[in-house]
Amino acid sequence: MVVSLDRSTGGGARRPAPDFVGRFVDAAATLYRRRHRELFAYWSDRRPDPDRLPARRDIDPGAIPHLLGSIWMTDVVREDGEVRFRERLVGTGMVRLYGFETTGRWFEEIYEGRHLARQLATYRGIVAAGRPHLSRLGVQQPDREFLVYDRLILPLASDGHTPDILLGIHAYRPDSGEEPETWPEPDIAYDCARDAPFKVRAAGT
């Protein structure tokens, strides 16, 4: 079963598309996960000025080594009037958790069905807005406990304005000092056995 919660994007604005999941955020203080606040603060510090986004060249992995296992980067590819997405880099912790590698794959090779539609709508909304984005997702995998994780996505732009890479981080189980009882319910929850959201898993690749 897939459960979707209708939430605003913040500031009184509604979702930019029906399948858009999550909300935009503009300050580290609004984030309830510690590693999200750390990466957001680093991303903000790397902005050339308040009106420009940082570029990939501004991000030094050596400055955030403790976050690398949960970090990923997605290329934003504009072709034939469409915006497509290809996984540029996926942290080792995420590969271990999900059991498959997606680096170098297009979204259409990874996801399918309604999950693909939601991923495309959400990522395209982030690219159009050029703003940080937060969502909370739940996944039930076969023979595993129900997993809820928080996803922060931060846009990068070579020209400072047009996002060409999305920098993201997943936060799974609570870190020391965090208070999960105060966290919201998931925006979306998937049962992988029933909904089959991942094409790569279904194909066994």
C-alpha contacts under 8 A as a table, 3 or more apart, distances in Angstrom:
res1	aa1	res2	aa2	distance
1	M	189	A	7.55
1	M	190	Y	6.19
1	M	191	D	5.85
1	M	194	R	6.84
1	M	195	D	6.62
2	V	188	I	6.69
2	V	189	A	5.42
2	V	190	Y	5.07
2	V	191	D	7.03
2	V	195	D	7.36
3	V	187	D	7.60
3	V	188	I	5.29
3	V	189	A	5.31
3	V	190	Y	7.30
4	S	187	D	5.76
4	S	188	I	4.83
4	S	189	A	7.24
5	L	186	P	7.76
5	L	187	D	5.13
5	L	188	I	6.70
6	D	187	D	7.77
7	R	14	R	7.59
7	R	15	R	7.54
7	R	21	V	7.99
7	R	22	G	6.88
7	R	23	R	7.25
7	R	187	D	7.97
8	S	12	G	6.66
8	S	13	A	6.03
8	S	14	R	4.77
8	S	15	R	5.92
8	S	22	G	7.87
8	S	23	R	6.41
9	T	12	G	7.20
9	T	13	A	5.65
9	T	14	R	5.66
9	T	15	R	5.78
9	T	22	G	6.94
9	T	23	R	4.10
9	T	24	F	5.33
10	G	13	A	5.87
10	G	14	R	7.71
10	G	23	R	6.29
10	G	24	F	6.16
10	G	25	V	7.34
15	R	18	P	6.75
15	R	20	F	6.11
15	R	21	V	7.95
16	P	20	F	6.68
16	P	125	G	6.35
17	A	20	F	5.26
17	A	121	A	6.41
17	A	122	T	7.94
17	A	125	G	7.54
18	P	121	A	7.90
19	D	117	A	6.65
19	D	118	R	4.74
19	D	121	A	5.66
19	D	122	T	6.95
20	F	118	R	5.93
20	F	119	Q	7.75
20	F	121	A	5.15
20	F	122	T	4.41
20	F	125	G	7.12
21	V	118	R	6.83
21	V	122	T	5.77
21	V	135	S	6.70
21	V	187	D	6.66
21	V	188	I	7.54
22	G	122	T	7.89
22	G	133	H	7.08
22	G	134	L	5.71
22	G	135	S	4.25
22	G	136	R	7.08
22	G	187	D	6.35
23	R	133	H	5.68
23	R	134	L	5.53
23	R	135	S	6.48
24	F	131	R	6.48
24	F	132	P	5.69
24	F	133	H	4.26
24	F	134	L	6.10
25	V	30	T	7.18
25	V	131	R	7.31
25	V	132	P	5.55
25	V	133	H	5.65
25	V	134	L	6.66
26	D	30	T	7.82
26	D	131	R	7.38
26	D	132	P	6.56
27	A	30	T	5.73
27	A	31	L	7.57
27	A	40	F	7.90
28	A	31	L	5.52
28	A	36	H	7.66
28	A	37	R	4.98
28	A	38	E	7.94
28	A	40	F	5.86
28	A	41	A	6.31
29	A	32	Y	7.80
29	A	37	R	7.10
31	L	34	R	7.65
31	L	36	H	6.61
31	L	37	R	6.04
32	Y	36	H	7.71
32	Y	37	R	7.66
32	Y	178	E	7.95
32	Y	183	W	7.41
33	R	36	H	5.30
33	R	37	R	6.48
33	R	150	D	7.92
33	R	171	A	7.23
33	R	174	P	7.97
33	R	178	E	7.19
34	R	37	R	5.15
34	R	38	E	6.32
34	R	175	D	7.45
34	R	178	E	7.50
35	R	38	E	4.96
35	R	39	L	6.21
35	R	67	L	7.20
35	R	171	A	7.16
36	H	39	L	5.28
36	H	40	F	5.95
36	H	152	L	6.53
36	H	169	I	7.19
36	H	171	A	7.57
37	R	40	F	5.09
37	R	41	A	5.96
38	E	41	A	5.22
38	E	42	Y	6.22
39	L	42	Y	5.02
39	L	43	W	6.01
39	L	64	I	7.87
40	F	43	W	5.04
40	F	44	S	6.02
40	F	154	L	7.63
41	A	44	S	5.08
41	A	45	D	6.11
42	Y	45	D	5.07
42	Y	46	R	6.34
43	W	46	R	5.20
43	W	47	R	6.69
43	W	54	P	7.10
43	W	59	I	7.65
43	W	154	L	7.61
44	S	47	R	5.41
44	S	54	P	7.95
46	R	54	P	5.71
46	R	58	D	6.13
46	R	59	I	7.17
47	R	50	P	6.65
47	R	52	R	6.19
47	R	53	L	5.38
47	R	54	P	4.48
48	P	52	R	6.11
48	P	53	L	7.08
48	P	54	P	6.39
49	D	52	R	5.47
49	D	53	L	7.80
50	P	53	L	7.80
52	R	160	G	4.62
52	R	161	H	5.89
53	L	155	P	7.09
53	L	156	L	5.83
53	L	157	A	5.80
53	L	160	G	4.56
53	L	161	H	6.01
54	P	58	D	5.99
54	P	59	I	7.73
54	P	155	P	7.93
54	P	156	L	5.36
54	P	157	A	6.08
54	P	158	S	7.45
54	P	160	G	6.13
55	A	58	D	5.28
55	A	59	I	7.13
55	A	156	L	4.88
55	A	157	A	4.71
55	A	158	S	4.72
55	A	159	D	7.40
55	A	160	G	6.62
56	R	59	I	5.47
56	R	156	L	6.13
56	R	157	A	7.14
56	R	158	S	6.90
56	R	165	I	7.34
57	R	60	D	7.55
60	D	63	A	5.56
60	D	64	I	7.49
61	P	64	I	5.50
61	P	65	P	6.18
61	P	68	L	7.20
62	G	65	P	5.45
64	I	67	L	5.66
64	I	68	L	6.78
65	P	68	L	5.43
66	H	69	G	7.41
67	L	70	S	5.82
67	L	71	I	6.41
67	L	169	I	7.98
68	L	71	I	5.05
68	L	91	G	6.15
69	G	91	G	4.41
69	G	92	T	5.12
69	G	93	G	4.71
69	G	94	M	6.95
70	S	90	V	7.90
70	S	91	G	5.20
70	S	92	T	7.25
70	S	93	G	5.69
70	S	94	M	6.03
70	S	169	I	5.46
70	S	170	H	5.49
70	S	171	A	7.11
71	I	90	V	6.55
71	I	91	G	5.20
71	I	167	L	7.36
71	I	168	G	5.66
71	I	169	I	4.40
71	I	170	H	6.72
72	W	87	E	7.81
72	W	88	R	7.51
72	W	89	L	5.23
72	W	90	V	4.41
72	W	91	G	5.64
72	W	167	L	6.05
72	W	168	G	5.24
72	W	169	I	6.24
73	M	87	E	6.30
73	M	88	R	5.29
73	M	89	L	5.03
73	M	90	V	6.63
73	M	165	I	6.61
73	M	166	L	5.59
73	M	167	L	4.68
73	M	168	G	6.13
74	T	85	F	6.37
74	T	86	R	5.61
74	T	87	E	4.44
74	T	88	R	5.00
74	T	89	L	6.89
74	T	165	I	5.54
74	T	166	L	5.10
74	T	167	L	6.67
75	D	85	F	5.60
75	D	86	R	5.18
75	D	87	E	6.14
75	D	88	R	5.79
75	D	164	D	6.12
75	D	165	I	4.62
75	D	166	L	6.56
76	V	83	V	6.71
76	V	84	R	6.05
76	V	85	F	5.08
76	V	86	R	6.97
76	V	163	P	7.11
76	V	164	D	4.68
76	V	165	I	5.37
76	V	166	L	7.22
77	V	83	V	5.67
77	V	84	R	5.04
77	V	85	F	5.91
77	V	86	R	7.54
77	V	164	D	7.06
78	R	81	G	6.70
78	R	82	E	5.66
78	R	83	V	4.60
78	R	84	R	6.23
79	E	82	E	5.43
79	E	83	V	6.58
79	E	84	R	7.57
83	V	124	R	6.92
84	R	106	W	7.67
84	R	107	F	7.65
84	R	120	L	7.84
85	F	106	W	5.80
85	F	107	F	5.84
86	R	103	T	7.93
86	R	104	G	6.19
86	R	105	R	5.45
86	R	106	W	4.16
86	R	107	F	6.03
87	E	90	V	7.10
87	E	102	T	6.53
87	E	103	T	5.07
87	E	104	G	5.21
87	E	105	R	5.61
87	E	106	W	6.42
87	E	107	F	7.57
88	R	103	T	5.70
88	R	104	G	5.67
89	L	103	T	5.38
89	L	104	G	7.49
90	V	94	M	6.88
90	V	95	V	7.14
90	V	101	E	7.73
90	V	102	T	7.03
90	V	103	T	5.83
91	G	94	M	5.48
91	G	95	V	6.63
92	T	95	V	5.07
92	T	96	R	6.26
93	G	96	R	5.22
93	G	97	L	6.21
94	M	97	L	5.04
94	M	98	Y	6.16
95	V	98	Y	5.44
95	V	99	G	5.58
95	V	100	F	5.58
95	V	101	E	5.59
95	V	102	T	7.98
96	R	99	G	5.22
96	R	100	F	7.36
100	F	200	V	7.58
100	F	201	R	7.11
100	F	205	T	7.30
102	T	105	R	5.50
102	T	110	I	7.00
105	R	109	E	6.06
105	R	110	I	6.80
106	W	109	E	5.24
106	W	110	I	6.63
107	F	110	I	5.05
107	F	111	Y	5.88
107	F	116	L	7.17
107	F	120	L	7.93
108	E	111	Y	5.70
108	E	112	E	6.72
108	E	116	L	7.02
109	E	112	E	7.92
109	E	199	K	6.44
109	E	200	V	6.74
110	I	198	F	5.69
110	I	199	K	5.05
110	I	200	V	5.19
111	Y	115	H	6.36
111	Y	116	L	4.94
111	Y	197	P	5.64
111	Y	198	F	4.51
111	Y	199	K	4.99
111	Y	200	V	7.29
112	E	115	H	5.93
112	E	116	L	4.75
112	E	117	A	7.71
112	E	196	A	7.73
112	E	197	P	5.54
112	E	198	F	6.17
112	E	199	K	5.76
113	G	116	L	5.51
113	G	117	A	6.64
113	G	197	P	6.58
114	R	117	A	4.97
114	R	118	R	6.19
114	R	197	P	7.48
115	H	118	R	5.11
115	H	119	Q	6.12
115	H	197	P	5.43
116	L	119	Q	5.08
116	L	120	L	6.12
116	L	197	P	7.40
117	A	120	L	5.28
117	A	121	A	6.09
118	R	121	A	5.13
118	R	122	T	5.94
119	Q	122	T	5.25
119	Q	123	Y	6.01
120	L	123	Y	5.29
120	L	124	R	5.86
121	A	124	R	5.26
121	A	125	G	6.03
122	T	125	G	5.08
122	T	126	I	6.32
123	Y	126	I	5.05
123	Y	127	V	6.24
124	R	127	V	5.04
124	R	128	A	6.08
125	G	128	A	5.11
125	G	129	A	6.13
126	I	129	A	5.19
126	I	130	G	5.72
126	I	131	R	6.15
126	I	132	P	7.27
126	I	133	H	6.81
126	I	155	P	7.58
127	V	130	G	5.13
127	V	131	R	7.64
127	V	155	P	7.13
127	V	162	T	7.72
127	V	163	P	5.79
130	G	155	P	6.05
130	G	161	H	7.45
130	G	162	T	7.33
130	G	163	P	6.41
131	R	154	L	6.91
131	R	155	P	6.53
132	P	152	L	7.23
132	P	153	I	5.67
132	P	154	L	4.66
132	P	155	P	6.50
133	H	152	L	5.74
133	H	153	I	5.14
133	H	154	L	6.67
134	L	150	D	7.30
134	L	151	R	5.71
134	L	152	L	4.66
134	L	153	I	6.51
135	S	150	D	5.88
135	S	151	R	5.30
135	S	152	L	6.73
135	S	186	P	7.81
135	S	187	D	6.57
136	R	148	V	7.11
136	R	149	Y	5.82
136	R	150	D	4.42
136	R	151	R	6.17
136	R	184	P	7.93
136	R	185	E	7.43
136	R	186	P	4.77
136	R	187	D	5.41
136	R	188	I	7.11
137	L	148	V	5.61
137	L	149	Y	5.46
137	L	150	D	6.27
137	L	151	R	7.61
137	L	186	P	4.99
137	L	187	D	5.83
137	L	188	I	5.16
137	L	189	A	5.87
138	G	146	F	7.07
138	G	147	L	5.58
138	G	148	V	4.22
138	G	149	Y	6.40
138	G	186	P	5.92
138	G	187	D	7.95
138	G	188	I	6.12
138	G	189	A	4.20
138	G	190	Y	6.07
139	V	146	F	5.97
139	V	147	L	5.23
139	V	148	V	6.37
139	V	189	A	5.67
139	V	190	Y	4.81
139	V	191	D	6.01
139	V	192	C	6.94
140	Q	144	R	7.01
140	Q	145	E	6.73
140	Q	146	F	4.64
140	Q	147	L	6.25
140	Q	189	A	7.77
140	Q	190	Y	6.03
140	Q	191	D	4.63
140	Q	192	C	5.84
140	Q	193	A	7.88
141	Q	144	R	5.45
141	Q	145	E	7.22
141	Q	146	F	6.99
141	Q	191	D	6.49
141	Q	192	C	5.30
141	Q	193	A	6.76
142	P	192	C	6.97
142	P	193	A	6.17
147	L	172	Y	7.69
148	V	172	Y	6.65
148	V	186	P	7.12
149	Y	170	H	6.54
149	Y	171	A	5.56
149	Y	172	Y	4.59
149	Y	173	R	7.41
150	D	170	H	5.65
150	D	171	A	5.16
150	D	172	Y	6.62
151	R	168	G	6.96
151	R	169	I	5.83
151	R	170	H	4.67
151	R	171	A	6.56
152	L	168	G	5.48
152	L	169	I	5.44
152	L	170	H	6.63
153	I	166	L	6.36
153	I	167	L	5.66
153	I	168	G	4.26
153	I	169	I	6.71
154	L	166	L	5.71
154	L	167	L	5.02
154	L	168	G	6.04
155	P	163	P	5.65
155	P	164	D	7.65
155	P	165	I	6.22
155	P	166	L	4.64
155	P	167	L	6.11
156	L	160	G	7.52
156	L	162	T	7.98
156	L	163	P	5.25
156	L	164	D	6.21
156	L	165	I	5.15
156	L	166	L	5.85
156	L	167	L	6.92
157	A	160	G	4.84
157	A	161	H	5.77
157	A	162	T	5.30
157	A	163	P	4.28
157	A	164	D	5.27
157	A	165	I	6.59
158	S	161	H	7.66
158	S	162	T	7.36
158	S	163	P	7.44
158	S	164	D	6.92
159	D	162	T	6.38
160	G	163	P	7.78
163	P	166	L	7.22
171	A	174	P	7.76
174	P	178	E	5.94
174	P	179	E	7.58
174	P	180	P	6.70
175	D	178	E	5.71
179	E	182	T	5.96
179	E	183	W	7.41
180	P	183	W	5.21
186	P	189	A	6.44
190	Y	195	D	6.62
190	Y	197	P	7.72
191	D	194	R	5.48
191	D	195	D	5.64
191	D	196	A	7.49
192	C	195	D	5.21
192	C	196	A	4.81
192	C	197	P	6.25
192	C	198	F	7.72
193	A	196	A	5.82
196	A	199	K	7.31
196	A	202	A	7.02
198	F	201	R	5.51
198	F	202	A	6.37
199	K	202	A	5.06
199	K	203	A	6.08
200	V	203	A	5.13
200	V	204	G	6.12
200	V	205	T	5.45
201	R	204	G	4.94
201	R	205	T	6.31
202	A	205	T	7.93
